[in-house]
């Protein structure tokens, strides 16, 4: 089970992974905004307020985690782009040196 999951994960492109993480981050931020709105507008009991604050803490941690993941993925995407540009430059150099 784990091996097929990792094989499927390897086939996902970096750009689609960035999109997926950004979507999850946006969902967490929306949930966080709704929780903050509920905290400000509704009269909550102490238990409900504590539960809401715990939920907000968890959502903040998730948003931070997604931001770190995005930084890593964007760095990997940048590295892949530089590799592509380098291969294109080498191919162009080879073409103009030996064929043209």
C-alpha positions in Angstrom: 0.0 0.0 0.0 2.7 2.4 0.9 4.8 1.6 -2.1 1.9 2.4 -4.6 1.2 5.6 -2.7 4.8 6.7 -3.1 4.8 5.7 -6.8 1.7 7.8 -7.4 3.2 10.7 -5.5 6.3 10.6 -7.7 4.3 11.0 -10.8 2.7 14.3 -9.7 4.4 17.4 -11.2 5.8 20.1 -9.0 3.4 22.7 -10.5 0.3 20.6 -9.7 1.6 19.9 -6.2 2.0 23.7 -5.7 -1.5 24.2 -6.9 -2.8 21.5 -4.5 -1.0 23.0 -1.5 -2.1 26.5 -2.3 -5.7 25.3 -2.5 -5.4 23.6 0.9 -3.8 26.7 2.4 -6.7 28.9 1.0 -9.2 26.5 2.5 -7.5 26.7 5.9 -7.4 30.5 5.7 -11.1 30.6 4.9 -11.9 28.4 7.8 -9.7 30.5 10.0 -11.5 33.7 8.9 -14.9 32.1 9.6 -13.7 31.0 13.1 -12.4 34.5 13.9 -15.7 36.0 12.7 -17.7 33.6 14.9 -15.4 34.5 17.9 -16.1 38.2 17.4 -19.8 38.2 16.6 -21.3 35.4 18.7 -21.7 35.1 22.4 -19.9 31.9 23.3 -19.5 30.0 26.5 -16.1 29.5 28.0 -15.9 25.9 26.7 -17.0 26.9 23.2 -14.6 29.8 23.1 -11.7 27.6 24.2 -12.6 25.0 21.6 -12.7 27.7 18.9 -9.4 29.1 20.0 -7.9 25.6 19.8 -9.3 25.2 16.3 -7.8 28.5 15.3 -4.4 27.5 16.7 -4.6 24.3 14.7 -5.6 26.1 11.6 -2.7 28.6 12.1 -0.2 25.8 12.4 -1.6 24.2 9.2 -1.3 27.5 7.3 2.3 27.8 8.5 3.1 24.2 7.4 1.6 24.8 4.0 3.6 28.0 3.6 6.8 26.0 4.4 5.8 23.3 1.9 5.2 26.0 -0.7 8.6 27.4 -0.2 10.2 24.0 -0.7 8.1 23.3 -3.8 8.8 26.7 -5.3 12.5 26.1 -4.8 12.3 22.7 -6.5 10.3 24.3 -9.3 13.0 27.0 -9.7 15.7 24.3 -9.8 13.9 22.4 -12.4 13.4 25.5 -14.5 17.1 26.3 -14.3 18.0 22.8 -15.3 15.7 23.1 -18.3 17.2 26.4 -19.4 20.7 24.9 -19.0 19.8 21.9 -21.2 18.3 24.3 -23.8 21.4 26.4 -23.8 23.7 23.3 -24.2 21.5 22.0 -27.0 21.6 25.4 -28.8 25.4 25.5 -28.3 25.7 22.0 -29.7 23.5 22.8 -32.7 25.3 26.0 -33.6 28.7 24.5 -33.1 28.4 21.2 -35.0 25.3 21.4 -37.3 25.0 25.0 -38.4 
